[in-house]
C-alpha cells in the first residue's frame, strides 16, 4: 500500500513538473511612456500553446526595474494563474552591449600584457648588453697591457654594441607608445561601460507567467514594468522677430535613456504625471500667533525689487537686428506630438515610432510649436540696475512645464533662462537683452534731517526727508514703451512711519503685482523724447533706533 501511494505521488509530481515546463518566449518592446525619472515599458509576445497548465518566461534586459510594477495580460482562451518577477544568476552579462564592451576590455588587457612581456624581454637584453659592455672594457684594458688590439676590432665591437642598444631603445619606445594607446582605449571603454550601467548585475531577469490554456491555440502576451535610468524634461526655444509682434514658442523633450534595453521602433509617449512614491495628502495643523521673546531691530523698505525668474538670464549688451536671406521655399514645419488630456495630467504622443538606444546620450524630440501674439516693451528697475531690458510678454494656450529656455531674437541666440511652470492663459515673459539706446537714471535729490530740537528740548524722533528723480530718455529712431518700476519704503513696525508721499506724475499702478510699495509708470516715449518722475517722502523713527533699509 505504501509503495502504491509513493508511486502515485511520484507520478503526480512528474505530471506537475511536465505541466510547468518553462518556455522562454521571444518578445519585443512595443511601447514606452516616459515620466520625469523613469519609464513604463510594454513588451509584446506571441506563443503557440497546448491545452493545460503551462509556465512562460519573458526576458527583460533592463539594468534596474521596479519589481512590484510587473503586470501581464494574456489574450486567449484560458486563465492566468500568476505573474511574478524572477532573477537567475549567470556568469556573463545578458546585455549584448555590456558583453561586447567587457570582451573588448578583456582583449585590450591581454594585448597590454603581451606588450609588457615584450618590453621586459627588451629590458633583459639591454641589461645583458650593458654587462657585456662592462666586460669588454675590462678585457680591452688587459689586452692593451699585453698587446695592442687592432683599430678595426675595436670599431666593430663598438658598432655592434651601439647598434644593438639603439635597436632596443627604439623597440621600447614603440612598445611604450602602443601601451599608452591601449591604456587610453581601455579607459574609454571602461567609462562607456560605467555610463551604460553603473548598477547592472550579472543576472537574467524574467517575467514569469503561469497560464492554464483551455485548448490548443495561439495566444498573445502584453507585459509592462517600470524601468529606471530613464526620463525626460522639457526644453524650450523662443524666437522673436524684429517686428516684435509675435513669439514663436517651441517645446522639446530632452530624453535620457540608459536602461540597458534599446527601444527599437516603439511608440513613445511623454507624461507629466508624478508617480506616487509614498506620497500622502497633508494633514492640517493649528494656526497659532505669538510675539517673539527676543529683541529685533526695526526694518524698513519693500525689500529687494527683482524681476520674475524669466528675466534673470544673462542678457546681451545691446539689441541688434540680425540679417538673413529668406529661403525661397520658406521654413519647414516641425513634426509635433499629439497632446492627450488625462484626468489630472496630460501626455504627449510622438506621431511616429522611434528608435532610442540605451547609451550615454540625450535625444531631443519636438512636442509642439506655437506662434503666439506678443507684447514687447522696455522694462527697467533703476533702484536695482541702470540697464533697460527689452522684454516680450505672451500667454500660452496650453500648460507649460518648468524647464530651460533658449532665447533667439531676430535669428540670433541671445541667451538662456528658465521658464517657470505656467497654466493655460497665464502670461510669461522673455528677456531679449539690455538696450543701451534707452537710458534711465535714478538720482537722489534730497536726504535731509529736520531740526531735532523743539525749543531747547531735544526730540526723541528723527525726521528725514527724501527726494528722488527718475529720468527716462529714448535715443532710438522709433517709439518705445517703458515700464518703469520704483519702490516706496514700507514700515513693518509702528515705531517707523513713512508719510507725506508725493509722486509726480502719479504711477500707472500702485502695489504692482501685489507687491506693497512697488510703483509702476507705463510711459510711451517718442524718438529723442525724455521724461522725469519725482518721488518724495518723509520717514520718522526713534533717535536711538538702528534702521535697516535706508
Secondary structure, DSSP 8 states (H G I E B T S, - for coil): -HHHHHHHHHHHHHHHHHHT-EEEE-EEEEEEEE-SS-EEEEEEEEEEE-SEEEEEEEEE--SSEEEEEEEEEEESSEEEEEEEEEEEE-SS-SSHHHHHHHHHHHHHHHHHHHHHHHHHHHHHHHHHHHHHHHHHHHHHHHHHHHS---HHHHHHHHHHHHHHHHHHHHHHHHHHHHHHHHHHHHHHHHHHHHHH-TT--SEEEEEEEEEEESSSEEEEEEEEEEESSEEEEEEEEEEE-TT-SEEEEEEEEEEEE-SSS-EEEEEEEEE-----SS--------------SS----BBS-------GGG-S---SS---------TT--------EEEE-SS-EEEE-SS-EEE-SSS-EEEEEEEEEEEE-EEEEEE-TTT-S--EEEEEEE-SS-B--EEEEEEETTEEEEEEEE--B-TT-EEEEEEEE-TTEEEEEEEEEEEE---EETTEE-SEEEEEEEEEEEEEE-SSS-EEEEEEEE---BSSTTSEEEEEEEES--SEESGGG-TTEEEEEEEE-TT-EEEEEEEEEEEEETT---B--
